[in-house]
Structure formats: structure tokens, C-alpha cells
């Protein structure tokens, strides 16, 4: 009886240790943070009725020199994302990258508001200052007027975080390095929602879809990496854009 009791206690102890190890792994992974280097805001906009992209272009062109001065003095990088393959564009995104500079960002927003952007479009100028990191940068001389972009809005699954996701991210990037495909990846911590992030792919060639389909999408590693991604996080939506650098 005494021997059985000892065995029973050992089993309980081993079970407790196993649970503690799992809990410790989760706690340790949560301590791993991305090395954020900038902040980025994505402002959703909708063109007013009877307004067009010509109206939007005219609005920005009219005061572009003033906006450039603000962007240069406040170290802002401003782009506009237009939905891809949409003949009748009514929505767009104003993307502003800053260096933890919400006051400088507000200065630009106040300027476009003062110039009556509301007569052309309605924009949700809520400043969130999403922390960003470039997971992969492509150092190329890109002279294209537009850049192909894909924005994915995702949420971590229970007990998962950037620390657990990092291995899959590194494997994904290393795997794609074998493909001759110029592209960049940005990762944003979505400050508007808990446990959420924004993943942005930038492709610098028009045939990127064909290259991915031919050289990566149907391979065994691709399926494994996709499974790892879905284990860590669930992406709510994925939308493709043409990104135009305004300033």
C-alpha cells in the first residue's frame, strides 16, 4: 500500500511538472517581443457621392508642397492604398509611417482637414500608432508608379503570441528566399484590438502571383508552413491593393 501511494504521488508530481513546463513555455514566449522600429497608421476612407479619384488627385496636388514640408519636418512617409482590380473605386486607405510621432501625424491630419478633405472623402482619422517592424526588406531600386500590396488582419489563437509565431515567420522567410521574387513584409501590432496584428506583403513585380503559384504554393514546405501559421493565428480578412507613394 505504501509503495502504491508513492507511485501515485510521483504521477501527480510529474503531471504537475508537465503542466508547469507548458505554462512556463507560454509565459516565456509571451516575453519575446518584436524589435519594433517605427509606427504606422492606416486610415480607412470613402469617397463622397459624385466624387472620383480625379477629385482626390486634384485635392492632394493642390497643396502637395505644404504636405511635403510637414512630412519632411515630422519624418512622415505617406502612401495611399487603392483596392486592386476594382474598376469603380470608392474606398482607399491613407497609410502614414512615423517614428512614434503622433503629434507630427496629427499636424498632417489637421492640414488636410483644414484644406477640406471632407468635401472629397470621409476618413476615420483615429490615431492608433501601430508598432511596426520590417520582417523582410527588399533593397531594390523600385521605379514603379504603384506597388502591389496585400493587407491581412489577423488575431492570435489562444495561448499563442509573437514569441510562438516567430519560428514559423523565420521559416517562411527563409523558404521564400530561394525564390527570385522581390518582396517585403511588414508586421504591425494592432493597437485597436487585443491579441491582433496586421501583416502587409509588398510585391515589386506584376507577375508575383504566378511566381508564387509556380515555385512555392504547391510544395510540401508551403503546406507545412501554412499549417503552422493557422495554428498560431487566424486571419480575418485579406485584401489586395495598389500602393501609391504620395510623399
C-alpha positions in Angstrom: 0.0 0.0 0.0 2.8 2.4 0.9 4.5 1.6 -2.4 1.3 2.3 -4.4 0.9 5.6 -2.6 4.5 6.6 -3.5 3.8 5.7 -7.2 0.6 7.8 -7.1 2.5 10.8 -5.6 5.2 10.5 -8.3 2.5 10.5 -11.1 0.9 13.6 -9.6 4.3 15.3 -9.3 5.2 14.5 -12.9 1.8 15.7 -14.1 2.2 19.0 -12.2 5.7 19.5 -13.6 4.4 18.8 -17.1 1.7 21.4 -16.7 4.2 23.9 -15.2 6.5 23.4 -18.2 3.7 24.1 -20.6 2.7 27.2 -18.6 6.3 28.3 -18.4 6.8 27.9 -22.1 3.7 30.1 -22.7 5.0 32.7 -20.3 8.5 32.7 -21.8 7.1 33.0 -25.4 5.0 36.0 -24.3 8.2 37.7 -23.2 9.6 37.6 -26.7 8.7 40.9 -28.4 9.2 42.1 -31.9 12.0 44.7 -32.3 9.7 47.4 -33.4 11.3 50.3 -35.3 8.5 52.6 -36.4 4.8 53.3 -36.1 2.2 53.1 -38.8 -1.4 54.2 -39.1 -3.9 53.0 -41.6 -6.9 55.4 -42.1 -9.9 54.0 -43.9 -11.5 56.5 -46.3 -14.6 56.5 -48.6 -15.1 58.9 -51.5 -18.1 61.1 -51.2 -21.0 60.6 -53.6 -20.3 62.0 -57.1 -16.6 62.3 -56.2 -13.9 60.3 -58.0 -10.1 59.5 -57.9 -9.6 62.6 -60.1 -11.1 64.7 -57.3 -8.8 63.0 -54.8 -5.7 63.5 -57.0 -6.7 67.2 -57.5 -7.1 67.7 -53.8 -3.6 66.4 -52.9 -1.9 68.1 -55.9 -3.3 71.4 -54.9 -1.4 71.6 -51.6 1.3 68.9 -52.1 4.2 71.2 -51.4 2.7 72.1 -48.0 2.2 68.4 -47.2 5.8 67.6 -48.2 7.1 70.2 -45.8 5.1 68.7 -43.0 6.2 65.2 -43.9 9.8 66.1 -44.1 9.9 68.1 -40.9 7.9 65.4 -39.0 9.6 62.4 -40.7 6.4 61.0 -42.2 6.1 58.5 -45.0 2.7 58.8 -46.7 1.1 56.4 -49.1 -2.3 55.7 -50.5 -3.7 52.1 -50.9 -6.3 51.6 -53.7 -8.2 48.3 -53.9 -6.9 46.1 -56.7 -9.0 45.0 -59.6 -11.8 47.4 -58.9 -13.0 49.5 -61.8 -15.2 51.7 -59.6 -13.0 52.6 -56.6 -15.0 54.2 -53.8 -12.7 53.4 -50.9 -9.0 53.8 -50.1 -6.5 53.8 -47.3 -4.1 56.5 -46.3 -1.0 54.9 -44.8 1.3 57.0 -42.7 4.5 55.7 -41.3 6.1 57.7 -38.5 8.7 57.4 -35.8 6.5 57.3 -32.7 5.3 60.8 -33.6 1.6 61.2 -33.0 1.9 65.0 -32.8 3.5 65.2 -36.2 0.9 62.8 -37.6 -1.9 65.0 -36.2 -0.2 68.0 -37.8 -0.7 66.4 -41.2 -4.2 65.4 -40.4 -5.1 68.9 -39.3 -3.7 70.3 -42.5 -5.8 68.0 -44.8 -8.8 68.7 -42.7 -8.2 72.5 -42.9 -7.9 72.1 -46.7 -11.4 70.5 -46.7 -10.7 66.9 -47.5 -14.2 66.2 -46.2 -15.5 67.7 -49.4 -13.9 64.8 -51.3 -13.9 61.9 -48.9 -14.7 60.9 -45.3 -11.8 59.3 -43.4 -11.6 57.7 -40.0 -8.6 59.7 -38.6 -8.3 57.7 -35.4 -4.7 57.6 -34.4 -3.6 54.2 -33.1 0.2 54.3 -33.7 0.5 50.6 -34.5 4.1 49.5 -33.7 5.8 48.1 -36.8 8.7 46.1 -37.8 10.0 45.1 -41.3 10.3 41.3 -41.2 11.9 41.3 -44.6 13.1 44.3 -46.6 13.9 44.3 -50.3 16.7 46.7 -51.2 15.9 47.4 -54.8 15.5 50.5 -57.0 11.8 50.4 -57.5 10.6 52.9 -60.1 7.1 51.5 -60.5 4.3 54.0 -60.1 2.4 51.6 -57.9 3.4 48.7 -55.6 1.3 45.6 -55.2 0.3 45.2 -51.6 -1.7 42.7 -49.6 -3.0 43.5 -46.1 -4.0 40.7 -43.8 -5.7 41.4 -40.5 -5.2 38.6 -38.0 -5.7 37.5 -34.5 -3.6 35.2 -32.4 -5.2 31.9 -31.3 -5.5 31.2 -27.5 -2.1 30.8 -25.8 -0.2 31.9 -29.0 1.7 35.2 -29.5 4.6 36.7 -31.4 7.1 34.6 -29.5 5.4 31.3 -30.6 4.9 32.7 -34.1 8.5 33.8 -34.6 9.8 30.3 -35.6 7.1 30.0 -38.3 7.8 33.5 -39.6 11.6 32.8 -39.9 10.9 29.5 -41.6 8.5 31.2 -44.1 11.0 34.0 -44.9 14.0 31.6 -45.3 11.9 29.3 -47.5 10.8 32.2 -49.8 14.4 33.5 -50.1 15.1 30.6 -52.5 12.5 32.2 -55.0 13.5 35.0 -57.2 10.7 37.2 -56.0 11.3 40.9 -54.9 9.1 41.5 -51.9 8.9 43.0 -48.4 7.0 42.1 -45.3 5.7 44.5 -42.6 4.3 43.3 -39.2 2.1 45.7 -37.2 0.9 45.2 -33.7 -2.8 46.2 -34.0 -3.4 48.5 -31.1 -7.1 48.8 -31.9 -7.7 45.2 -31.0 -6.4 42.8 -28.4 -4.0 40.0 -29.5 -4.3 41.1 -33.1 -1.8 42.1 -35.8 -1.6 43.4 -39.3 0.6 41.6 -41.9 1.4 43.5 -45.1 3.1 42.0 -48.1 4.7 44.3 -50.7 5.4 42.8 -54.1 7.5 44.7 -56.6 6.6 42.8 -59.8 3.3 42.3 -61.5 3.6 38.6 -62.0 4.2 37.8 -58.3 1.1 35.6 -58.2 2.3 33.4 -61.0 5.8 33.1 -59.4 4.3 32.1 -56.0 2.0 29.6 -57.6 4.7 28.0 -59.7 7.6 28.0 -57.2 6.1 27.8 -53.8 2.4 27.4 -53.3 2.2 23.7 -54.2 5.3 22.5 -52.4 5.3 20.4 -49.2 7.1 23.1 -47.2 4.4 25.5 -48.2 1.6 23.3 -46.8 3.5 22.8 -43.5 4.2 26.5 -43.1 0.5 27.3 -43.8 -0.5 24.8 -41.1 2.0 26.4 -38.6 0.5 29.8 -39.4 -3.1 28.7 -38.9 -2.1 27.0 -35.6 -0.7 30.3 -34.3 -3.2 32.8 -35.7 -6.5 33.2 -37.6 -6.6 35.8 -40.4 -10.0 37.6 -40.5 -9.5 39.0 -44.0 -7.0 39.5 -46.8 -7.3 42.3 -49.3 -5.1 43.3 -52.2 -4.2 46.9 -53.1 -2.1 49.1 -55.3 0.1 51.2 -53.1 1.0 54.7 -54.4 3.6 56.7 -52.6 2.3 60.2 -52.0 5.2 61.7 -50.1 
